[in-house]
Amino acid sequence: MANLQAIRIMLVEDDPGDQKLIRQSILRQKLANDVCVMENGEEALEYLNACKAGDPNCAVPELILLDLNMPGMGGKEFLKRLKSDENLDTIPVVILTTSDSDQDILDTYKLHASGYIKKPVELKAFQEVMSTLEDYWFMICKRVASPEVHCTA
């Protein structure tokens, strides 16, 4: 993994506590240089559309971590819209949510989610999940190192 650079990650999560925990875990694992945090699907789509339009303050993320249960546009609707946009549909989306509903799991895979992770409650278990995500991303998904780019939102 030493030859691979960290990636650009967007976290779409409405809970401030989860935002902080996930962001710190990602940065601690050196999985990302920075994490773009969006509080809901609408905000995330606005950001991605600005990236598509060439906004210099935006960088298209290489991975999106998505909560399902958010006010306004929920995770499933965001995923549906993202995957229907030919300019954005190749961005891998990993669902990171408290839901362990079989229907949610099936629905998101039908919408082309790349993975589904139930958020653990305990900090140690959460750090293990982030470590597993790092191993999965760098060992299986990430083939070419990407340039260091920071997202601003």
N, C-alpha and C positions, 0 to 999 in steps of 0.2 A: 504493500500500500504506500510505501514511501515515495514512489514515482508519481503518484496521483495527487492532483491538487483538490482542495475542497471545492464543493459545488455551491451553486446558488439554490437556496431553498425558500419557498414561500410556505408559511404556516397560516392556515385559515382557521381561526379559533376565536370564539367569543369570550371565553372565560379568562380573566386576567391572571389568575393563579396558574392555570394550565399553560397560558402563553409564556409566563416567566419560567416555569419548570421545563417546558419543552425547549424553549430557546436556550436556556443555560445548559441543558443536557446536550443539545446539538453542538453548541460552541465548545463545550468541554471535550466532546468526542472528536473535535476538529473535523466534523463531517461537513461543516459549512464555514465560510469566512464571515458570513453575516446571514441573518434570517429576516426576510420580509414578513412582518406580522400584519395580517389583515383580520379585522374583527367579524367579517361576514362575507357571504358570497358576492353581494353587490360591490363591495369595496374591492374585493379581489378581481372581479371582472373588469372594473374600471381601470385598475392598475395594469392588468394584462392588455387591455385595449390601448392604453397609453403606450405600452411597450411596442405593440404592433405598429402604432402610428409614428414611431421613431423618437419618442420622448427621451432625451439624453439622461434624464434622472431615473430611468427605468431599465431594468435588465430582465429579460424573460428567465424565469426560474428553470432549473434543470430537474427539480423535483418539487411537488406540492404535497404537503401534509394537510389533510382535510378532516375537520370535525364534521359530523353529520347533523347534529342538533344545535342549530343556531337560530336566533330570531331573524325574521325577514327571509331571505333566500337561504334555505337549508343546504346541506352538503350535497344531497342527491340532485337538486335542481342545478347547483353550480357545476357539478360533474357532467350533467347532461349537456349544459350549454358549452362548457369547455370542450368536450369531446365532439360537439357538432361544429366546431370552428376549425376549418382545415389549417389555419395558421397556428393553432395551439393544441391540436388533438394529439400530438406526439409527446406532450409533457406527461411523464409518469405521475400518477396520483396515488398516494398511499393513504387510505382511510385510517385515521387515528382518533378513535371515539370510545365512549363508555358503553355504547350499545353492543350487546352480543346477540342481538336478534338474528335468527337465521334468515328472515326476510330481508333485513338490511344488508346482510352479507351477500345474498343472492342478487338483490337489486343493484348494488354497487359494482359487482363483477359483471353484470349484464350491461352496465354503463361504462365498462372498460376500465375500472379501477385496476391498478397494478398490484395492490396488496390491501390487506385489511388487518389492522392491529387494534385490539382492545386495550384501552389505556389502563395500566395498572394503577392501583391506589397508593402503594408504598413507593417511597423514593428509590430504594435499592432495586426493586423490580422494574421501575421505570428506567433507571440507568441501564439495566440489562437489555431492555427493549431497544433503547437507543443504540447500544453496542451491536445488537443483532441487526438493526437497520443499517448501521455503518458497514458491517461485514457483508450484508446482502448487496448494498448499493455498490461498494467498491469492488467486491470480488465478482459479482455477476453482471451488474448493469452498467457500471461506468467503464467504458473502454478507452476513451480518449480524455486526457486531462483538459480541463477547461480553464480559461484565463480567470484571474482573480477579478471579480466584479462585485461591488456591493450594491444592494438594493436600498432605495430610500422610498419611504411612503409617507 
